[in-house]
Amino acid sequence: MVLCGSNGYQQNYYFNEAFSNLPETVKQELKIMCVWFTEECGGIFTMEYDPKGRLCFRHATTEYDGYYDEIGADLKIKQYRRERKDLLEALELYYRLLFLGGAAKGEGRKTGPE
């Protein structure tokens, strides 16, 4: 399930209204993260939950985009995981509790694979 995303080609931001009960400060932080990513790296960036409730970062580009910075995109994701660890863990817990019916044992501290 997609939480949010940004498209650098169309210059737009998407937020899944299924998560509308998140605090406004969290919504704004997610928007900043997504838009900043596509401004720096280009392409399309999404934050998605996998079936176990882990928050995954996805980035993509068109095959014709010679300006896309794939190395920079990977580094930006590592930076987000490091600098926003508490936020990402809280979002995973939120998803597991509200959408999956409870937190799975031993999975409350990971921010998932990219």
Helices and strands as residue ranges (DSSP letters): E 2-7, E 12-15, G 17-19, H 24-41, E 44-49, E 55-60, H 70-83, H 85-99
